[in-house]
């Protein structure tokens, strides 16, 4: 199992009445196979926090049924309790997922000792390769160096999606854990900085609708061509900055999918939709990237 390459955290398509459109989820996943290294199900982009446990388990089955064995599949299994995380992990394993994305339980704010115990219990119960997800702005709890060092003693803990937005922390991880950890870009508008510091993985939400551009950037930087890498990043940056800084991350990803020919519906409330002006401005920067990929 390798967490390297570009992975798209799949959006969860909804019908007009707000139910999950499983047939469209299967088609969307199938449409990305071969264009990316892998796909994730149940991440922030998929609005896992807005789904019931039963709905989340069914999305695992839908995606593995559609593309299992054709690409690397990672299941996001975050929840507020260890019991629910393990339940989701076991469901993901039964469905045929290849790996897990494990964040710190949101809202509960465990101590670092409790967080370590949580991670180890999940590993004991599920036994699949794990990418940790460090996103304290959303979960309320960071993953400390001590916890990271402790879990890396176990073979299943192999990677971490770093989403603090702190470039200094990126430098720290890249220098102190370089040989023990697959570092994955989880702050899209800092992708170039991640790759300059040796990251070989990118879990990028906009890869739902412009996957080729993401792959080109990672591969170009992987070859050491940062002159071209800067050019590619400059083209992508207006899109990625809107996703990361607008306060409408999910809404922009969903509209990006619509522009790419995959209308996935609107987010579940309380999230709303983009204004007409926001849609027009976003389309103006996304459509040239879509045309270039054709």
C-alpha positions as CSV (number, residue, x, y, z in Angstrom):
1,X,0.0,0.0,0.0
2,X,1.3,3.4,-1.0
3,X,-0.3,6.7,-0.1
4,X,1.8,8.6,-2.7
5,X,0.3,10.3,-5.7
6,X,-2.9,12.4,-6.1
7,X,-6.0,11.2,-4.3
8,X,-9.5,12.8,-4.7
9,X,-11.7,12.9,-1.6
10,X,-15.0,12.3,-3.3
11,X,-18.0,14.6,-3.0
12,X,-21.2,12.9,-1.9
13,X,-23.8,13.6,-4.6
14,X,-27.3,14.4,-3.4
15,X,-30.6,14.3,-5.2
16,X,-33.0,17.2,-5.2
17,X,-34.7,16.0,-2.0
18,X,-31.4,15.7,-0.2
19,X,-30.8,12.0,-0.4
20,X,-27.5,10.4,-1.5
21,X,-27.5,9.7,-5.2
22,X,-25.6,6.4,-5.1
23,X,-25.7,5.8,-8.8
24,X,-24.1,9.2,-9.5
25,X,-21.5,8.5,-6.8
26,X,-20.6,5.3,-8.6
27,X,-20.4,7.0,-11.9
28,X,-18.3,9.9,-10.5
29,X,-15.9,7.5,-8.9
30,X,-15.6,5.5,-12.2
31,X,-15.0,8.6,-14.2
32,X,-11.9,9.4,-12.1
33,X,-10.3,5.9,-12.3
34,X,-7.1,6.0,-14.2
35,X,-6.8,9.8,-13.9
36,X,-5.6,9.7,-10.3
37,X,-3.7,7.4,-8.0
38,X,-6.7,6.9,-5.7
39,X,-10.0,8.0,-4.3
40,X,-11.2,8.7,-0.8
41,X,-14.7,8.2,0.6
42,X,-16.0,9.8,3.7
43,X,-13.7,12.8,4.0
44,X,-14.4,16.4,4.7
45,X,-15.2,17.0,1.0
46,X,-17.7,14.2,1.2
47,X,-19.5,16.0,4.2
48,X,-19.1,12.9,6.4
49,X,-20.2,15.0,9.4
50,X,-23.6,15.5,7.7
51,X,-24.2,11.8,7.1
52,X,-25.6,9.1,9.4
53,X,-23.3,6.1,10.1
54,X,-25.5,4.0,8.0
55,X,-25.3,6.4,5.1
56,X,-21.5,6.5,5.4
57,X,-21.3,2.7,5.4
58,X,-23.4,2.5,2.3
59,X,-21.1,5.0,0.4
60,X,-18.2,2.6,1.1
61,X,-20.1,-0.2,-0.5
62,X,-21.2,1.9,-3.5
63,X,-17.7,3.0,-4.3
64,X,-16.0,-0.4,-3.8
65,X,-18.8,-2.0,-5.8
66,X,-18.1,0.5,-8.7
67,X,-14.3,0.7,-8.7
68,X,-12.9,-1.7,-6.1
69,X,-9.7,-3.3,-7.4
70,X,-9.3,-0.6,-10.1
71,X,-7.7,2.1,-7.9
72,X,-6.6,2.7,-4.3
73,X,-9.5,3.4,-2.0
74,X,-9.2,5.2,1.3
75,X,-12.1,5.4,3.8
76,X,-12.5,8.4,6.0
77,X,-13.8,7.0,9.3
78,X,-13.7,10.0,11.7
79,X,-16.4,10.4,14.3
80,X,-16.8,11.7,17.9
81,X,-16.3,8.4,19.6
82,X,-13.8,5.6,19.3
83,X,-16.6,3.1,19.1
84,X,-18.1,4.7,16.0
85,X,-14.7,5.1,14.4
86,X,-14.1,1.4,14.8
87,X,-17.5,0.6,13.5
88,X,-16.9,2.6,10.4
89,X,-13.4,1.1,10.0
90,X,-14.7,-2.4,10.2
91,X,-17.4,-1.5,7.7
92,X,-14.8,-0.1,5.3
93,X,-12.7,-3.2,5.6
94,X,-15.7,-5.5,4.9
95,X,-16.5,-3.4,1.8
96,X,-13.0,-3.8,0.4
97,X,-11.5,-0.4,1.1
98,X,-7.7,-0.5,1.0
99,X,-6.8,2.0,3.7
100,X,-8.2,4.4,6.3
101,X,-8.1,8.2,6.8
102,X,-8.2,8.7,10.6
103,X,-8.5,12.2,12.1
104,X,-8.7,13.4,15.7
105,X,-12.3,13.0,17.0
106,X,-14.0,16.3,16.4
107,X,-15.6,18.5,19.2
108,X,-14.6,16.1,22.0
109,X,-11.0,17.5,22.2
110,X,-9.2,14.6,23.8
111,X,-5.9,15.0,25.6
112,X,-2.8,13.8,23.7
113,X,-2.7,10.7,25.9
114,X,-6.4,10.0,25.1
115,X,-5.8,10.6,21.4
116,X,-2.9,8.2,21.3
117,X,-5.0,5.5,23.0
118,X,-7.8,6.2,20.4
119,X,-5.5,5.7,17.4
120,X,-4.0,2.5,18.9
121,X,-7.5,1.1,19.6
122,X,-8.6,1.8,16.0
123,X,-5.4,0.1,14.6
124,X,-5.9,-2.9,16.9
125,X,-9.5,-3.4,15.8
126,X,-9.3,-2.7,12.1
127,X,-5.8,-3.5,10.9
128,X,-5.5,-1.6,7.7
129,X,-2.9,1.0,6.5
130,X,-3.6,4.4,8.0
131,X,-3.2,8.0,6.9
132,X,-3.6,10.3,9.8
133,X,-5.4,13.6,9.2
134,X,-4.1,16.6,11.1
135,X,-6.8,19.3,10.8
136,X,-7.1,21.1,14.2
137,X,-9.1,24.0,12.8
138,X,-12.0,21.6,12.1
139,X,-11.5,19.0,14.9
140,X,-10.2,21.1,17.7
141,X,-7.3,18.9,18.5
142,X,-3.8,18.7,16.9
143,X,-1.7,15.6,16.5
144,X,1.5,16.2,18.6
145,X,5.0,15.1,17.8
146,X,4.9,12.6,20.6
147,X,1.7,11.0,19.4
148,X,3.0,10.9,15.8
149,X,6.3,9.3,16.9
150,X,4.5,6.7,19.0
151,X,2.1,5.6,16.3
152,X,4.8,5.4,13.7
153,X,6.3,2.6,15.7
154,X,3.4,0.5,14.2
155,X,3.5,-0.5,10.6
156,X,-0.1,0.5,9.7
157,X,0.6,4.2,10.4
158,X,2.2,5.3,7.2
159,X,1.1,8.8,6.2
160,X,-0.3,12.0,7.4
161,X,-2.5,14.6,5.6
162,X,-1.2,17.9,7.1
163,X,-3.9,20.6,7.1
164,X,-2.9,23.0,9.8
165,X,-2.0,25.7,7.2
166,X,1.2,26.4,9.2
167,X,4.1,26.4,6.8
168,X,6.5,26.3,9.8
169,X,4.8,23.0,10.9
170,X,5.2,21.7,7.4
171,X,9.0,22.5,7.6
172,X,9.1,20.7,11.0
173,X,7.4,17.5,9.7
174,X,9.5,17.4,6.6
175,X,12.7,17.6,8.5
176,X,11.9,15.6,11.6
177,X,9.8,12.8,10.1
178,X,10.9,12.7,6.5
179,X,12.1,9.1,6.5
180,X,9.2,7.7,8.6
181,X,6.2,9.3,7.1
182,X,4.5,9.9,3.7
183,X,3.6,13.6,4.0
184,X,0.5,14.5,2.2
185,X,-0.6,18.0,1.2
186,X,-3.9,18.8,2.9
187,X,-3.8,22.6,2.4
188,X,-4.3,23.0,-1.3
189,X,-3.2,26.5,-1.7
190,X,0.2,25.5,-0.2
191,X,0.7,22.5,-2.6
192,X,3.9,23.9,-4.1
193,X,5.4,24.5,-0.7
194,X,4.6,20.9,0.3
195,X,6.2,19.5,-2.9
196,X,9.3,21.7,-2.5
197,X,9.7,20.1,1.0
198,X,9.5,16.6,-0.4
199,X,5.8,15.7,0.0
200,X,4.9,13.0,-2.5
201,X,1.1,12.8,-1.8
202,X,-1.8,15.2,-2.3
203,X,-5.4,14.7,-1.1
204,X,-6.9,17.5,-3.1
205,X,-10.6,18.3,-3.2
206,X,-10.5,20.1,-6.6
207,X,-9.2,16.8,-8.1
208,X,-12.9,15.9,-8.2
209,X,-13.2,18.2,-11.3
210,X,-9.6,19.1,-12.5
211,X,-7.6,15.9,-11.7
212,X,-5.1,16.2,-14.6
213,X,-3.9,19.6,-13.4
214,X,-3.2,18.2,-9.9
215,X,-1.3,15.2,-11.3
216,X,0.7,17.5,-13.6
217,X,1.8,19.7,-10.7
218,X,2.8,16.8,-8.4
219,X,4.7,15.0,-11.2
220,X,6.4,18.1,-12.4
221,X,7.6,19.0,-8.9
222,X,8.6,15.4,-8.3
223,X,11.0,15.7,-11.2
224,X,12.5,18.7,-9.6
225,X,11.2,21.2,-12.2
226,X,10.0,23.9,-9.9
227,X,10.1,26.6,-12.6
228,X,7.3,24.8,-14.5
229,X,5.8,23.8,-11.1
230,X,5.4,27.5,-10.2
231,X,3.8,28.2,-13.6
232,X,1.3,25.3,-13.0
233,X,0.6,26.5,-9.4
234,X,0.0,30.0,-10.6
235,X,-2.7,28.7,-12.9
236,X,-4.3,26.6,-10.1
237,X,-3.9,29.1,-7.3
238,X,-7.0,31.2,-7.9
239,X,-9.1,28.1,-7.7
240,X,-7.4,26.7,-4.7
241,X,-7.4,30.0,-2.8
242,X,-11.2,30.2,-3.2
243,X,-11.6,26.7,-1.9
244,X,-9.4,27.3,1.2
245,X,-10.2,30.9,2.0
246,X,-13.7,31.8,0.9
247,X,-15.6,30.1,3.6
248,X,-17.5,28.1,0.9
249,X,-15.2,25.2,0.4
250,X,-17.8,22.5,-0.2
251,X,-20.0,24.8,-2.3
252,X,-17.1,25.6,-4.7
253,X,-16.1,22.0,-5.0
254,X,-19.7,21.0,-5.9
255,X,-20.0,23.8,-8.5
256,X,-16.6,22.7,-9.9
257,X,-18.0,19.2,-10.5
258,X,-21.0,20.8,-12.2
259,X,-18.8,22.7,-14.5
260,X,-17.0,19.4,-15.3
261,X,-20.2,17.8,-16.3
262,X,-21.0,16.1,-13.1
263,X,-23.8,18.0,-11.3
264,X,-23.7,16.6,-7.7
265,X,-26.5,18.7,-6.1
266,X,-26.2,21.1,-3.3
267,X,-24.7,20.6,0.2
268,X,-26.8,19.6,3.1
269,X,-28.0,22.4,5.4
270,X,-26.8,24.5,7.1
271,X,-24.5,25.0,4.1
272,X,-26.1,26.8,1.2
273,X,-25.2,27.6,-2.4
274,X,-23.0,30.0,-4.3
275,X,-24.4,33.3,-5.5
276,X,-24.7,34.0,-9.2
277,X,-21.7,36.3,-9.0
278,X,-19.6,33.7,-7.2
279,X,-20.5,31.1,-9.8
280,X,-19.6,33.4,-12.7
281,X,-16.3,34.3,-11.2
282,X,-15.4,30.7,-10.4
283,X,-16.4,29.5,-13.8
284,X,-14.2,32.0,-15.4
285,X,-11.1,30.5,-13.7
286,X,-12.1,26.9,-13.9
287,X,-13.2,26.6,-17.5
288,X,-9.8,27.3,-19.0
289,X,-8.3,24.5,-16.9
290,X,-11.1,22.1,-18.0
291,X,-10.5,22.9,-21.7
292,X,-6.8,22.4,-21.3
293,X,-7.4,18.9,-19.9
294,X,-9.5,17.8,-22.8
